[in-house]
Amino acid sequence: MNDLTALNIIFLVLSLLISGYFAGLVGMPLGPIRIFFMLFFGVNALIVFGTNLAISFVMMIPTVWNNLKDKRIDFRTGILFIISGGIIGPFFGGIISESFSQDILLFIVTVLIIVSGLLIVQAVHFPIKKNSKVNKSRKDLIASFLNLIIGALGSSVGMVLGALRYPVMINFLRTEAKSAGGINSFINLIFAFFGLIGHLLASQESGNSHFDFYLFLPLAVAGFIGSYFGSKHVAYYSNKFILVTLYIILFIMGTLMILREFI
């Protein structure tokens, strides 16, 4: 298990139980938090990326289940949006995960996470009036292309990057917060699966390991439990509370990613 100590594992499990609750609440697995701590504890980057996708997949299972039961997943968001960001992008990103500098990709992700937080702040506190003149088909096509880029970029560094998908849905597609969380969780579930497959194919080709089962198992169980209860409690909170929680989480993730550059 990459020589992690028992205290390291206990800390990671506890952090997953807590962050898992908020992951279920906002419909995304909050991978940058896990990635920061796993890299800090000395786990190999490629193993972190692949294992994190597997953990993300497990965390999104109860989240999607609860969102489906409570009818928060609106498939009218667009099948192209789902396929581009949930299947094509992450599969391609996983395959090319060893082709680019991970440090450069993580830096790009860090900047985009902070920008996403600022966009959510704008949506909550400084909303822009809806422009009904924009052609819906063109809007869906642009959103799907952005989701494709998010999928490829995220998978290459082992993150589903639901954080970047939120501004596309909230600011651009004008999706209501709880519905955005629901569809985001569904895309994240598919994303994590195909992204992990891409990483495993890349691992077979290069001989470098992208997955650690013994690291995955305790963290996946903790994440599953946390996200189950978080997604069960979505109805208890207002849309504004969820969005405020979201941008606070985004700024925390961005800060952790910046701190990573100095450790």
C-alpha distance (Angstrom), angle and dihedral (degrees) to the residues before:
residue distance angle dihedral
M1 . . .
N2 3.80 . .
D3 3.87 90.5 .
L4 3.80 93.4 -71.7
T5 3.79 113.3 166.2
A6 3.80 124.3 -125.8
L7 3.81 88.7 -107.2
N8 3.81 90.4 53.4
I9 3.82 90.5 53.5
I10 3.82 93.3 45.4
F11 3.80 90.2 50.8
L12 3.81 92.0 48.9
V13 3.82 91.9 48.0
L14 3.81 92.7 50.0
S15 3.82 91.2 46.6
L16 3.83 89.2 51.3
L17 3.79 92.6 50.9
I18 3.82 90.3 53.5
S19 3.81 100.0 37.6
G20 3.82 89.0 40.8
Y21 3.80 90.0 64.3
F22 3.80 91.5 55.7
A23 3.81 89.8 41.6
G24 3.80 89.7 59.3
L25 3.79 90.5 44.6
V26 3.81 95.9 55.1
G27 3.82 97.4 30.1
M28 3.80 99.9 -117.4
P29 3.83 129.9 97.5
L30 3.85 96.8 -127.3
G31 3.80 93.6 -131.9
P32 3.83 97.6 172.6
I33 3.82 89.9 67.9
R34 3.82 92.2 55.3
I35 3.76 92.9 41.0
F36 3.80 91.9 53.1
F37 3.81 93.6 53.2
M38 3.82 95.8 41.2
L39 3.81 91.4 51.0
F40 3.82 89.5 44.9
F41 3.82 89.5 54.7
G42 3.80 89.9 52.9
V43 3.80 103.2 -103.4
N44 3.81 113.5 156.3
A45 3.82 110.7 -96.6
L46 3.82 97.0 -126.3
I47 3.81 91.0 49.1
V48 3.81 89.2 48.8
F49 3.82 92.0 52.2
G50 3.81 96.9 48.1
T51 3.80 95.1 40.4
N52 3.79 91.3 47.6
L53 3.81 90.9 55.9
A54 3.81 89.9 52.0
I55 3.83 90.3 50.0
S56 3.81 89.9 47.4
F57 3.81 90.4 53.0
V58 3.81 92.3 53.1
M59 3.82 92.2 46.0
M60 3.79 92.4 53.1
I61 3.82 94.7 52.4
P62 3.85 95.9 77.4
T63 3.80 90.5 34.2
V64 3.81 92.7 56.7
W65 3.80 90.8 42.1
N66 3.80 93.0 54.9
N67 3.82 92.2 42.7
L68 3.80 90.8 51.5
K69 3.81 91.8 48.6
D70 3.79 91.0 50.6
K71 3.84 92.3 43.9
R72 3.80 95.4 -120.7
I73 3.81 95.2 133.7
D74 3.80 110.6 89.9
F75 3.80 108.8 -168.6
R76 3.81 88.8 -170.0
T77 3.81 85.7 82.5
G78 3.79 82.7 90.9
I79 3.78 137.4 -83.6
L80 3.82 90.5 -130.1
F81 3.82 90.3 55.0
I82 3.82 89.9 51.8
I83 3.82 96.6 44.5
S84 3.81 96.0 44.6
G85 3.80 95.3 49.5
G86 3.79 99.6 28.6
I87 3.82 103.0 42.5
I88 3.82 118.0 7.4
G89 3.81 99.4 40.0
P90 3.82 98.8 44.6
F91 3.83 94.3 42.3
F92 3.81 90.8 52.5
G93 3.81 92.2 42.7
G94 3.80 92.4 52.5
I95 3.81 92.1 51.5
I96 3.82 93.4 51.4
S97 3.82 93.8 41.2
E98 3.82 91.9 114.1
S99 3.80 95.4 44.1
F100 3.81 99.3 77.4
S101 3.79 137.2 45.3
Q102 3.80 107.4 -84.7
D103 3.81 90.5 -151.9
I104 3.81 91.9 57.4
L105 3.81 92.5 46.2
L106 3.82 91.7 48.4
F107 3.80 90.1 49.6
I108 3.82 90.5 53.0
V109 3.82 90.1 48.2
T110 3.82 90.8 49.9
V111 3.80 92.5 53.4
L112 3.80 92.0 46.5
I113 3.82 92.6 49.4
I114 3.82 90.9 54.3
V115 3.82 91.2 45.8
S116 3.82 88.9 49.9
G117 3.80 89.7 53.4
L118 3.79 90.5 52.2
L119 3.81 91.1 49.2
I120 3.80 91.0 52.7
V121 3.83 89.3 48.9
Q122 3.80 87.7 53.7
A123 3.82 91.7 48.5
V124 3.83 92.0 51.2
H125 3.80 102.4 39.1
F126 3.82 105.2 20.2
P127 3.83 105.9 30.3
I128 3.77 119.6 -174.6
K129 3.80 118.2 -137.3
K130 3.77 114.5 -103.4
N131 3.79 114.7 -100.2
S132 3.80 105.6 -141.8
K133 3.82 92.3 -176.6
V134 3.82 93.6 73.5
N135 3.81 111.1 106.5
K136 3.83 108.5 -111.8
S137 3.82 95.2 -146.2
R138 3.80 91.3 52.6
K139 3.80 90.0 46.3
D140 3.82 91.7 52.0
L141 3.81 91.3 48.0
I142 3.82 92.9 51.1
A143 3.81 91.3 46.3
S144 3.81 91.0 49.8
F145 3.81 91.7 50.5
L146 3.81 90.8 50.2
N147 3.80 89.4 48.5
L148 3.81 89.8 51.7
I149 3.82 90.5 55.0
I150 3.81 91.0 45.8
G151 3.81 89.5 50.5
A152 3.80 95.1 51.2
L153 3.80 94.6 43.1
G154 3.79 94.3 45.4
S155 3.78 96.8 46.8
S156 3.82 92.1 49.8
V157 3.83 88.9 62.1
G158 3.81 97.1 35.0
M159 3.81 98.5 -104.2
V160 3.80 129.6 118.1
L161 3.83 87.9 -148.0
G162 3.78 94.9 -148.7
A163 3.79 83.4 157.6
L164 3.80 90.2 71.3
R165 3.79 93.1 44.1
Y166 3.78 92.4 57.8
P167 3.83 96.7 69.7
V168 3.81 89.7 48.8
M169 3.80 90.3 55.4
I170 3.82 99.2 35.6
N171 3.82 101.6 37.2
F172 3.79 101.8 27.3
L173 3.82 107.7 26.6
R174 3.84 91.9 31.4
T175 3.81 93.0 -133.4
E176 3.81 117.4 171.9
A177 3.84 112.1 -107.2
K178 3.81 99.8 -113.3
S179 3.79 92.3 44.9
A180 3.82 90.0 47.6
G181 3.81 89.3 52.9
G182 3.79 90.3 49.7
I183 3.80 97.0 50.5
N184 3.80 90.3 39.9
S185 3.81 90.4 56.2
F186 3.81 90.6 50.9
I187 3.82 92.3 50.0
N188 3.82 90.2 45.4
L189 3.81 90.6 53.9
I190 3.80 92.8 52.9
F191 3.80 91.2 39.0
A192 3.82 93.7 54.7
F193 3.81 91.7 49.9
F194 3.80 96.8 50.7
G195 3.79 92.9 37.6
L196 3.81 90.0 54.5
I197 3.81 90.9 49.2
G198 3.80 88.9 52.7
H199 3.81 90.9 50.8
L200 3.81 92.4 48.5
L201 3.82 90.3 50.7
A202 3.81 90.0 49.8
S203 3.81 88.9 48.6
Q204 3.79 91.8 53.2
E205 3.80 90.8 49.5
S206 3.81 96.5 47.9
G207 3.79 101.9 29.3
N208 3.84 90.6 -127.7
S209 3.79 116.3 130.2
H210 3.82 116.8 -116.9
F211 3.81 98.9 174.9
D212 3.81 139.7 51.8
F213 3.80 114.3 -167.0
Y214 3.81 95.2 -166.9
L215 3.80 90.9 53.4
F216 3.79 91.5 43.4
L217 3.82 98.8 51.6
P218 3.85 103.3 63.0
L219 3.81 93.1 37.1
A220 3.81 93.2 48.2
V221 3.82 91.6 51.5
A222 3.82 91.7 49.2
G223 3.80 91.9 46.0
F224 3.81 91.8 48.2
I225 3.81 92.1 53.5
G226 3.81 94.6 45.6
S227 3.80 95.5 46.4
Y228 3.81 92.2 46.0
F229 3.78 92.4 59.7
G230 3.81 93.6 39.4
S231 3.79 92.7 54.4
K232 3.83 90.5 44.5
H233 3.81 89.5 58.7
V234 3.83 99.9 48.9
A235 3.81 91.0 103.9
Y236 3.81 90.1 59.3
Y237 3.80 92.7 66.6
S238 3.81 135.2 62.9
N239 3.80 123.9 -116.9
K240 3.80 89.9 -111.1
F241 3.81 92.5 52.2
I242 3.80 90.5 51.8
L243 3.81 91.8 49.9
V244 3.80 92.6 47.4
T245 3.81 89.4 48.4
L246 3.79 88.1 49.0
Y247 3.78 97.2 54.3
I248 3.81 91.7 44.9
I249 3.82 88.6 53.4
L250 3.81 90.7 47.2
F251 3.80 91.9 53.7
I252 3.82 90.3 47.4
M253 3.82 90.5 51.1
G254 3.81 91.4 46.2
T255 3.80 91.0 50.1
L256 3.81 91.8 49.9
M257 3.81 90.5 49.5
I258 3.81 90.1 51.6
L259 3.81 91.5 48.0
R260 3.78 88.3 51.9
E261 3.82 88.5 68.2
F262 3.81 89.9 62.9
I263 3.79 100.7 46.5
